[in-house]
Amino acid sequence: MLGSLTLLSALVASGSYSDSIEVDFSAPTYDRTLFRPNVRRSLGRWEVKEGKLRAAIPKGGGGRPPIGFVGLFRLEGDFEFAADYQAVALPKPKAAPTKKGGDAVNSIELVISGAPGWCVASRKSLSIGERASSYGELEGQRKFISDNLPVSGTVGRLEVRRKGTNIQFYHAEAGSNPVLIGTVPFGDGPIDEVGLQVYAMNTVDSLDVRFSRVHVGADRIVRGLFGSSSTWRRLSWGLLALVVIAILYAGWRSAGRRRATAASGSHPRRGVIRAGLLVVVASQGVAVVASHHISAGPSPPQPGARPLRPEFLIESVGPRPDDGGRQTLGKRPFLCPKGMAL
């Protein structure tokens, strides 16, 4: 039965795309920059085992979130996203005693999201049997769900396709052609995120699902770490935290130097801490620019250069004929050409 997964590869080419991503987990390595695992608080895990990408969720309470394998890329124009799966353990759900509304469902899903909302192609196990369906939520809180299509077997394929402005959802059993399970208008804007998802919703069951291949085709694929909008959000918050830490550390160091100078009995140096933060959020990314400067009084200019007026004067005495026109700021000499006043 595992070998029948290879029969599904012929179902990929449903359209012609200028860019594509093919991930075969049976290969010795795969490009790990294309996806990132997200297990949230489920205690689940993603691992490559025996030539398959394995999604495992242990037994637990009914409030466990789904686990995802999220693409670090964005899709533009028409596209297709498909995955071959094997349900090693996708049992008839045993409802959790603490479930708060909603059906008990164990499911394998393909998830996409963009400006209009999010939607899912699902192969699931219900109390009434095995089913395939699509559902989601669009802008304006418009929810949709397709009819539940009866399915059988443990090996199959889920697909999500967009042609024009409509998204279509398909399911194929091993050795059969894809069957349409739902359609929803989604617009022609970018698809910000796509991913695999395994969900034990309102159940206490343990799940074990294997993926052998993932196929993505699109008119344009924006790859890499910055292709995902959620990555930009995490990156911007991380950089902002680093800037704040740097500013606090600089202030702490400056205050420590002033205390040490005061304890030694010498005149304390007064400092100025300047920090600027610019966060520019654009449709293609986030730029964070930070500047930090600590000044312990003005630095002496080079001889012959026009002096800049200091930001503060501790003490100033006029030019003295015996020092060649030197002025003193507190106990520090400040070079000033003869005849020029500060």
C-alpha positions as CSV (number, residue, x, y, z in Angstrom):
1,M,0.0,0.0,0.0
2,L,2.9,2.4,0.7
3,G,4.1,1.9,-2.9
4,S,0.7,3.1,-4.2
5,L,1.7,6.6,-3.2
6,T,3.9,6.7,-6.3
7,L,0.8,6.3,-8.5
8,L,-0.4,9.7,-7.3
9,S,2.5,11.5,-8.9
10,A,0.7,11.5,-12.2
11,L,-2.0,13.6,-10.7
12,V,0.2,16.6,-10.1
13,A,0.3,18.1,-13.6
14,S,-3.2,19.6,-13.7
15,G,-1.9,23.0,-14.9
16,S,1.1,24.7,-16.4
17,Y,3.0,26.9,-14.0
18,S,6.2,29.0,-14.4
19,D,7.5,28.1,-11.0
20,S,7.3,25.1,-8.8
21,I,8.5,23.4,-5.6
22,E,8.8,19.6,-5.3
23,V,9.7,18.0,-2.0
24,D,10.3,14.2,-1.9
25,F,10.9,13.2,1.7
26,S,12.3,9.8,0.6
27,A,15.4,11.7,-0.7
28,P,18.5,11.8,1.6
29,T,17.9,15.5,2.2
30,Y,15.3,18.1,1.4
31,D,15.4,21.9,1.4
32,R,14.6,22.8,5.0
33,T,14.4,26.5,4.2
34,L,11.1,25.9,2.5
35,F,9.1,24.9,5.6
36,R,9.1,25.4,9.4
37,P,7.3,23.1,11.9
38,N,4.8,24.7,14.3
39,V,3.6,22.4,17.1
40,R,2.2,25.1,19.4
41,R,1.1,23.6,22.8
42,S,0.0,20.2,21.5
43,L,3.1,18.3,22.5
44,G,3.1,16.9,18.9
45,R,6.1,16.8,16.6
46,W,7.3,16.7,13.0
47,E,10.1,14.5,12.0
48,V,11.5,12.8,8.9
49,K,11.3,9.1,9.5
50,E,11.7,6.1,7.1
51,G,11.5,8.3,4.1
52,K,8.4,10.1,5.2
53,L,7.5,13.4,6.9
54,R,5.8,12.2,10.1
55,A,3.3,14.2,12.1
56,A,2.7,12.7,15.5
57,I,0.3,13.9,18.2
58,P,0.2,12.0,21.5
59,K,-3.0,11.3,23.5
60,G,-4.1,14.3,25.5
61,G,-7.0,16.7,26.4
62,G,-9.6,18.1,24.1
63,G,-8.2,21.6,23.9
64,R,-5.0,20.7,21.9
65,P,-4.3,23.0,18.9
66,P,-3.4,21.6,15.5
67,I,0.3,21.1,14.5
68,G,1.4,22.6,11.2
69,F,4.2,22.4,8.7
70,V,4.2,25.9,7.3
71,G,5.6,27.0,4.0
72,L,8.1,29.9,4.0
73,F,7.0,31.2,0.7
74,R,4.2,33.2,-0.9
75,L,2.1,32.3,-4.0
76,E,1.0,34.7,-6.6
77,G,-1.4,34.2,-9.5
78,D,-2.8,30.8,-10.3
79,F,-1.4,28.0,-8.2
80,E,-1.7,24.3,-7.1
81,F,-0.7,22.9,-3.6
82,A,-0.9,19.2,-3.1
83,A,0.4,16.5,-0.7
84,D,0.5,12.7,-0.7
85,Y,-0.5,11.3,2.7
86,Q,-0.7,8.0,4.6
87,A,-3.0,7.8,7.7
88,V,-1.1,5.4,9.9
89,A,-3.3,6.4,12.9
90,L,-6.4,8.5,12.2
91,P,-9.0,6.7,14.4
92,K,-12.7,7.2,14.8
93,P,-12.6,10.1,17.3
94,K,-13.2,9.6,21.0
95,A,-14.6,12.9,22.2
96,A,-12.9,14.6,25.0
97,P,-15.1,15.1,28.1
98,T,-14.1,18.7,28.2
99,K,-15.0,19.6,24.6
100,K,-16.7,23.0,24.3
101,G,-19.0,22.7,21.3
102,G,-18.1,21.5,17.8
103,D,-17.7,18.0,16.5
104,A,-15.0,15.6,17.6
105,V,-12.7,15.3,14.5
106,N,-9.3,13.8,13.7
107,S,-8.1,15.3,10.4
108,I,-5.4,15.7,7.8
109,E,-5.5,19.2,6.2
110,L,-4.0,21.5,3.6
111,V,-4.4,25.1,4.8
112,I,-4.0,28.4,2.9
113,S,-4.5,32.0,4.0
114,G,-4.5,35.4,2.4
115,A,-6.2,38.8,2.6
116,P,-9.7,37.3,2.0
117,G,-9.4,34.9,4.8
118,W,-8.4,31.2,5.2
119,C,-9.6,27.9,3.9
120,V,-8.9,24.2,4.3
121,A,-9.0,20.9,2.3
122,S,-9.6,18.2,4.9
123,R,-9.5,14.4,5.0
124,K,-11.0,13.5,8.3
125,S,-12.4,10.8,10.6
126,L,-15.8,11.5,12.1
127,S,-18.1,9.5,14.4
128,I,-20.1,8.7,11.2
129,G,-17.1,7.5,9.2
130,E,-14.3,8.7,6.9
131,R,-15.0,11.9,5.0
132,A,-13.3,14.6,2.8
133,S,-14.5,18.2,2.8
134,S,-13.5,21.9,2.6
135,Y,-14.2,24.7,5.0
136,G,-12.9,28.1,6.0
137,E,-13.7,31.7,7.0
138,L,-13.6,34.7,4.6
139,E,-13.6,38.4,5.3
140,G,-16.7,39.7,7.0
141,Q,-17.0,36.5,9.1
142,R,-18.5,34.6,6.2
143,K,-18.0,31.0,7.0
144,F,-18.4,28.1,4.5
145,I,-18.2,24.4,4.6
146,S,-18.7,21.9,1.8
147,D,-20.6,18.6,1.8
148,N,-18.8,15.7,3.4
149,L,-17.7,13.3,0.7
150,P,-17.4,9.7,1.8
151,V,-13.8,8.3,1.3
152,S,-12.0,5.1,2.2
153,G,-8.5,3.8,2.5
154,T,-5.4,5.1,4.4
155,V,-3.5,6.5,1.4
156,G,-4.5,9.5,-0.6
157,R,-3.9,13.0,-1.8
158,L,-5.2,16.4,-1.0
159,E,-5.1,19.3,-3.4
160,V,-5.9,23.0,-3.4
161,R,-6.0,24.9,-6.8
162,R,-6.7,28.4,-7.9
163,K,-7.7,29.3,-11.4
164,G,-8.6,33.0,-11.8
165,T,-10.4,34.0,-8.6
166,N,-11.9,30.7,-7.4
167,I,-10.2,28.1,-5.2
168,Q,-11.1,24.5,-5.7
169,F,-10.5,21.6,-3.3
170,Y,-9.8,18.0,-4.4
171,H,-9.2,14.6,-2.8
172,A,-7.9,11.5,-4.5
173,E,-7.7,8.0,-3.2
174,A,-4.8,5.8,-4.2
175,G,-4.9,4.9,-7.9
176,S,-7.9,7.2,-8.7
177,N,-8.5,10.6,-10.2
178,P,-9.0,13.7,-8.0
179,V,-12.6,14.4,-7.0
180,L,-13.8,18.0,-6.5
181,I,-15.0,18.5,-2.9
182,G,-15.6,22.2,-2.9
183,T,-15.2,25.6,-4.5
184,V,-15.0,29.1,-2.9
185,P,-14.3,32.6,-4.4
186,F,-11.0,33.9,-2.9
187,G,-9.9,36.7,-5.3
188,D,-6.6,36.8,-7.2
189,G,-4.4,38.3,-4.5
190,P,-1.2,36.8,-3.0
191,I,-1.5,33.6,-0.8
192,D,0.4,34.6,2.2
193,E,0.8,31.1,3.8
194,V,0.3,27.5,2.9
195,G,0.9,24.5,5.0
196,L,0.2,20.9,6.1
197,Q,-1.9,20.5,9.3
198,V,-2.9,17.6,11.5
199,Y,-5.6,18.2,14.0
200,A,-7.1,16.2,16.9
201,M,-10.1,18.6,17.5
202,N,-12.0,17.9,20.6
203,T,-10.6,14.4,20.9
204,V,-8.2,12.6,23.2
205,D,-6.8,10.4,20.5
206,S,-3.2,10.0,19.3
207,L,-2.6,10.6,15.6
208,D,0.2,9.5,13.2
209,V,0.2,10.8,9.7
210,R,3.0,10.4,7.1
211,F,3.6,12.6,4.0
212,S,5.7,11.3,1.2
213,R,5.6,14.2,-1.3
214,V,4.6,17.9,-1.4
215,H,4.1,19.7,-4.7
216,V,3.6,23.4,-5.2
217,G,3.2,25.1,-8.6
218,A,2.3,28.8,-9.2
219,D,2.7,31.7,-11.6
220,R,5.2,33.1,-9.1
221,I,6.6,31.8,-5.9
222,V,8.3,34.2,-3.5
223,R,10.7,31.9,-1.6
224,G,12.8,32.1,1.5
225,L,12.6,33.3,5.1
226,F,10.9,36.5,4.1
227,G,8.3,35.1,1.9
228,S,5.9,34.5,4.8
229,S,4.0,37.4,6.4
230,S,4.1,35.7,9.8
231,T,7.9,35.5,9.5
232,W,8.0,39.3,9.0
233,R,5.9,39.9,12.1
234,R,8.1,37.7,14.2
235,L,11.3,39.3,12.8
236,S,10.0,42.8,13.4
237,W,9.1,42.0,17.0
238,G,12.5,40.3,17.5
239,L,14.5,43.2,16.1
240,L,12.4,45.7,18.2
241,A,13.2,43.7,21.3
242,L,16.9,43.7,20.5
243,V,16.9,47.5,20.0
244,V,15.1,48.0,23.4
245,I,17.6,45.7,25.1
246,A,20.6,47.6,23.5
247,I,19.2,51.0,24.7
248,L,18.6,49.7,28.3
249,Y,22.1,48.2,28.4
250,A,23.6,51.5,27.1
251,G,21.8,53.4,29.8
252,W,22.9,51.0,32.5
253,R,26.5,51.2,31.4
254,S,26.4,55.0,31.3
255,A,24.8,55.2,34.8
256,G,27.5,52.8,36.1
257,R,30.3,55.0,34.8
258,R,28.8,58.1,36.4
259,R,28.5,56.4,39.7
260,A,32.1,55.1,39.5
261,T,33.4,58.6,38.6
262,A,31.4,60.2,41.5
263,A,32.8,57.7,44.0
264,S,36.3,58.4,42.9
265,G,35.8,62.1,43.8
266,S,36.4,63.5,40.4
267,H,33.9,65.7,38.5
268,P,31.2,63.4,37.0
269,R,30.9,63.3,33.3
270,R,27.5,64.2,32.0
271,G,26.3,62.1,29.2
272,V,23.5,62.1,26.7
273,I,21.9,59.0,25.4
274,R,20.2,59.3,22.1
275,A,18.3,56.5,20.6
276,G,16.2,56.5,17.4
277,L,14.0,53.8,16.1
278,L,12.4,53.7,12.7
279,V,10.1,50.9,11.8
280,V,8.9,50.9,8.3
281,V,6.2,48.4,7.4
282,A,5.7,47.8,3.7
283,S,3.8,45.3,1.7
284,Q,7.1,43.5,1.0
285,G,8.7,43.6,4.3
286,V,9.9,45.4,7.4
287,A,13.0,47.5,7.9
288,V,14.2,48.3,11.3
289,V,16.9,51.0,11.7
290,A,18.2,51.8,15.2
291,S,20.9,54.3,16.2
292,H,22.5,54.6,19.6
293,H,25.0,57.2,20.8
294,I,26.5,57.9,24.2
295,S,28.3,61.2,24.6
296,A,30.5,62.0,27.6
297,G,31.0,65.6,26.5
298,P,32.1,67.0,23.2
299,S,35.2,65.5,21.6
300,P,38.0,67.9,20.8
301,P,38.1,68.9,17.1
302,Q,41.4,68.7,15.1
303,P,43.6,71.8,15.2
304,G,42.6,74.3,12.7
305,A,39.1,72.9,12.3
306,R,36.1,75.1,13.1
307,P,34.8,74.1,16.5
308,L,31.3,72.9,17.0
309,R,29.4,74.6,19.8
310,P,29.2,72.1,22.7
311,E,25.8,70.8,23.8
312,F,26.5,72.0,27.4
313,L,29.2,74.0,29.2
314,I,30.4,72.8,32.5
315,E,32.8,75.7,33.0
316,S,34.3,78.2,30.6
317,V,37.2,80.5,31.1
318,G,38.4,83.0,28.5
319,P,41.6,82.6,26.3
320,R,44.8,82.7,28.2
321,P,47.8,84.2,26.5
322,D,50.2,81.5,27.9
323,D,48.4,78.5,26.5
324,G,48.0,79.5,22.8
325,G,44.3,80.2,23.0
326,R,43.1,77.1,24.9
327,Q,39.8,77.2,26.7
328,T,38.8,74.7,29.4
329,L,35.4,73.0,29.8
330,G,35.4,71.9,33.4
331,K,38.7,70.0,33.8
332,R,39.0,69.0,30.2
333,P,40.9,71.2,27.7
334,F,39.0,72.3,24.6
335,L,41.0,73.5,21.6
336,C,39.8,76.8,20.2
337,P,41.5,79.1,17.7
338,K,42.5,82.5,19.0
339,G,39.8,85.1,18.7
340,M,36.9,82.7,18.3
341,A,34.3,82.6,21.0
342,L,32.3,79.6,21.9
